[in-house]
Amino acid sequence: MDLQSVASPTGFVIGALCGLVPLIIGIRRRTFGPGLLGFLACLFSGFACNVLGGLPMIVLAVAVVISYTYTDRDDPFLSRATIEEVDFEETFGAMITRRLATLGRSIRVGLRALVRNKAGFLGFLGLAFFFMLTIFGPMVIPYDGEPHYYDRRQEGAITLFQGPSAEFPLGLDWQGRDILSHIVHGGRALIVTAVEAGVLTSVIAVILGAIAALVGGLPDRLMNAVANFILTIPQFPLLVVLAGLISFKDRFFLALLLAVLDWPTLMRAVRAQVLSLRERDYVEAAYALDLGLPHIVLREVLPQMISYIVISTIFSIRGAMYAIVGLVFLGMVPFTEPDWGVMIFMGRSQGALFSASAASMLLSPVLAVALFQLSLVLFTRSLEEVFNPRLRAGL
């Protein structure tokens, strides 16, 4: 996926075609409102991320539409009819419909919990703002990447730095370029790399932690030894040293390296949780039935830890973003413009610290990073209610 141009007319068409599926199902089931909302959700998601956004949204939107009309009496496993009246022979289509309805109800409950927590909802709005800014902002504000050495120089000024004005709300940088355009275009690569690092960290930690706890023996001791060794090494100084030896031209490689250095903390927590869960009756029953390690991990253990894993992933994203910005600020990562970290690096190297009119070049990316991080932290407040039924019930 091209990081510089995601939203496109092709994506709009893909989103519209994907949105027809929940819309038609909504019309057939006489749930016009949810069907229309599903169409708009698919349209927006497809327009933003093309096929990667449109296809998953079809499943989510259809699930929500079906959940409005799929009642308990239609479910042979939840029916209140007598045992003689219930037909437990379920077709494949009926099974898919039942599972989609369950998913749709979970989504609706999660959305209500998201809105209920004011701080968490504020964080969600902040993340939505940055999503809109980085995905759709480039369509409205073109990238100003060419130097303007003469046409934007103010009379009597010794630099091209300018403070905020009506024409340039965030001012001009050291080459006379619009800082707002760099803020709009500069966040996507940084955010995507941090998200990749956070997700990879969680995947590595969950897999290794579950295997260590469920298998035990030599694999458990070996993974704990490796985790303890990595934890004794200061992460950021090690990144600085590695950056001096390795050229991080591939952002995914940098994300993978951050994940490799960050997984031990979560892995130890996952291992402790799995060691506790493995004593539960349903896990012992799965062992007795010889359902296999993948089934036990994915179907029995992982759902019980999903809230902790998701929140840990968000904090891993937060830490990865700080590490990336720190490396770029030190000039150790050859990221190209536009990039929030590069803006800070170039501002420092071009003397923005010593000019009041250049303050915006440093403050704008710093505030963008800080607000994005704050939105992430606040968003976890709502996630706690989404995954914790006791908090949703107000207990």
N, C-alpha and C positions, 0 to 999 in steps of 0.2 A: 504494500500500500504506500502510495506516495505521500510522505508527510507534509509536503508543501501544498498539496492540492487534493483535499479529500472530497468536500462537497462539490458536486458537479451536476449539470443537467442530466447526465446518464443516471446518476444516483437518484435524482428526482423521479425519473421514469421507473426505476427499479422499486423505489419506495411506493409509488402509486400502484404498481402491479401487485406488490406484496400486500398492500392495504386492502385490495379487493377481496382477499380471502376472509378476513374477519368481518368485513362489511357484508358480504353475501351470507355468511353464517349468521350474523346478527339479524339480517332481514328475514331469513328463513325461520329463525327462532323467535322472532318478534321482539328482539332486544335492540331497537334502533340506536339508542344512545350509546351503549357499550360498543356496538358495531362501528358507529361513526368515530368514536374515540380510538378504537383499534385501527381504523383506517388512517387517522391522523398520526397515530404513534408510528405506524409502519412507514408512512410518508416521510415523517421527520427523520426517523432512524435510517431509512434507506438513502435519503438525500444527504445525510451527514456522513455515513460510512459505507455507502454502496451496498453490495451483497452482504458484506460482513455485518451490517446493521439491519438490513431488511429481513433476511431469512430468520435469524433468531427472534426478531420481534413478531414474526408471524405466529410462532408457537406461543409466545407470551400473550399476545392479543387474543388469539383464538381461545386460549385457556380461560382468560377472564370473561370473554363473551359466553362461553359454555357454562361457566360457573353460575351465571345468573339464572339459568333455567334448569340446571341439573339438580334435582332435589333428592332428598334421602330415599324417598319411596322408589326412585328409579334405580337405586343402587342395591343389588342383591345382597351385599354384605352389610348394609346398614338399614335394610327394610324392617319395618315394624310388623310386617305380616307374619303369620304363623309359619313354622318350618315347612309345613306341607305345601304352602302357597308360594314359597320362594323357589325360584329356579336358579341354582348356582352354576348352571352351564353358561359360561360367559364367552361370547365371541371375541375375536381379536379387536374388532371395531368398538365393541362395548367396553373392553378393557382400556383402550386408548382414550375413549371419551371420559371414562371414570377418572383416569389419572390426570387428564387435562383439567377436569373440573376441580380436582383436588389442588392442582397447581394454581389454578385461577383463584380459588378461595384463599390460598396462602398469599398470593400477590395482593389481593384486596386487603387482607388483614395487615400485611406488611406496610402497605401504603397508608392505612389509617394510623398505624403506630408511628410512621414517619412524620405525619402531620401533627400528631399529638404532642410530641416533644418539641418545644419551641426552639431550643438551642440546636437540636439535631436538624430540625427543618431549616433553620438559618444556614447551617453548614451545607445542607443539600442545595439550597438556593445559590450559595457561593460556588459550589462545584458546577452547578448548572450554568452559572454565569461564565466561568472559565471555559466550559465546554463550548458554549455559544461563541465566546470570544475567539477561541483557537480554531474552531471548525468553520464558522460562518463569517467571522470578522474579516478574513482575507478577501472575501467576496465584495465587501463594502469599502474597505480601506486598502488600497494597493500598497505593495511594499516599496518603500523609498530607499533603495540601496545604492544609488549613484551619488557621488560627492557633489556638493554645490558650493564650490569655492568662491564664486563671484556673485551669482544672482541672489544669494540670501545673506550676504555679508552686510551687517548694519554699518552705517557711516560712523567712522571713528572707532569701531570695535577692533580689538587686536586678535580676537578669536571668533570662530563661527558659532560658539556656544550661545544659545539664547534661552531665556526663561519662557514659561508658558505664555501663550498669547491666544487671541481669538482664532487666528489662522492655524496655529500649531498648539493645541491644548496642553501638550506635555513638553513643548520647547523643541530645540534642535540640538543635535549632538556635535561632536568635534569636527565632523565633516559637513555640517549644515543639513543633516538628514532629519526627517520627522521622527521623533522618539516614539510617538504613538504607534506608528506603523511597525516599529521594531517590537513593541510590546505585543501587538496583535499577532504578528507573525513569529515571534520568538519563543512562545511557550510550548508549542506542540511537541517539538523534538525532546525538550527537557521532561515534559510530563509523560510522554510515551516511554522514554527510557527508564524513568523512575517507576512507572507502573510495571514494566517488564521485570525490573529488578525485584520489586515487591512480590509479584506473582511467582517468579522463579524461586525466591527465597522460601515462600510457603510450600511450594510443591516439593522442593528438596527436603525441607524440614519434616513435613508430614509423612512422606514416604520413608525416610530413614528412621524417624521416631517411631512410627508404627511397626516397622520391621524389627527394630531393636527391642521393643517391648513384647511383641508377640512371638518372636523367634527365640530371643534370649541367647545365652551361651556366648560363643566366640563373636558372632556378629554384634551382639549388644556391647561387649567389652571393647571391641575394635572401634565402633562408632562413637562410644563415649570418650575413648582416648583421643580420637581425632578432634571431636568437639571441644574437649578440654584444652587441647593444644592450640586450636584456633582462637579460643577465647582468651588465652594468655597474651596474644599478639595485639598491640594497639592497631585498630583497623585503619584509621585514616592515615597515620604515618606509613603503614605498609602500602596503602594505595598510592601515596606520593612516590615511594620508592619504585613500585611497579610501573607507575606512569613514566618514570625516567628511563625504564628499561624496555617498555612495550609501547608501541604506537596504537592508541585507541582510535583507530579510524572507523571501526564498526561500532555503532552504538549498542547493538545487541551484545557484542562481546563484553563491553563495559558493564552492561546490566548483568550478564552472567557472572562476571568476576565479583561484582558487588554481592550477588546472591551466594556465591561460594564462600565469601567471607562473613556473611550475616546469618546463615542458617543455624549455627549451633544453639543459640539462645532459644529459639522457637522449637528446635528439635528436642531439647531437654524437657521443655514444658509438655510437648506432645507425648513424649515417652512416659512422663509421669501420669498424664491423663489416661493413656492407654493401659498402663499397668493397673490403674484403678478400675477402669471399665472392664478389663478382661476377667475380673472376678464376678461380674454380673451374671445372672442366670441365663439371659438370652445369648450372651457370648459363649458361655460354656455349652449351651445347647447347640450353637453353631459348630463348635469344635466337635461335639459328640456326633453330630450328623455329617461331619467331614465335608463341610461346604467349601473348604479351601480358603487360603489366606486372602486372596483378592476380595472374595465375597465378605469375609469377616471385617476387613479394613473398610471397604467402600460402603457396605450396607448396614453393618452393625455398629462399628466404632465411629467412623467419620461423622455421621449425622449428629452424634452427641456432642461433637466438639466444633461444629461449624461456626458457631458464634465467636468462639475464641480465635479460631483460625482467620476468619474474615477481619476481625479487629486487629489482629497481629499483622495481617497483610497490609492494612492501611498504615500502621506505624512503620512497617518496613518500607513502604513507598515514601513516607515522610523522611526517614533516615537516608534513603537512597538519593532523594532530591538534594538534601543538604550536602551529601558527599560529592555529587556531581557538580553542584555549584562551587563547592570548595576547590575541586580539582581544576575547574575552568578558571576560577579566580586566580589561582596560582600559575595559570598558563601551562598546566601539565596535560591537558586534553585538547587536541586540535579540532575542536568544534568550530564550524563556520557560522557566520552570521546568516540569518538572524537567530539570536539565542539570548535569553535573559542573563545567563552566566557570562557570556561574551560581552554583553553590555556593561556589566560590572567590571570585568577585566579591562576593557578598553577605556572605560571612564577613569579607572585608577591610573592606567599607564599614560593617558593623555592629559592628566592634570586636572580632572574634574573635581578633585578634592580641594583644590585651591581657588575655585571660582564659584561665586554665589550663583551666577547665571547658569552654571553647569550642574547644579544640584539635582535637577530632575533626571539627568542621565543615570545617576546612581540610585536615587530614591525610587524611581519608577520600577525598575526590575526587583529591587529589594522588597518593596511593598507588594509587588505581584507575587513573589515567592512566599512572603509571609502570610498574605491573605489566603493563598491556596492551601498552605499548611494549616492555617487556622480553620478553614472550611473542612479539611479532612478530619481534624481532631473533633470539631463540633459534630460532624456527621456520625461519628462513632456513638454519640449519645443516643441517636435514633436507632442505630443498629442494635444496641443493647435491648431496646424494647421490641424490635422486630423479631429477634431470636429468643427472647425470654418471655414466656407466657405469663409469669408472675408479675413482671413489670407492666405488661399490657393490661392485666387485670387490676392494676393499682394496688397490689399487695405490698 
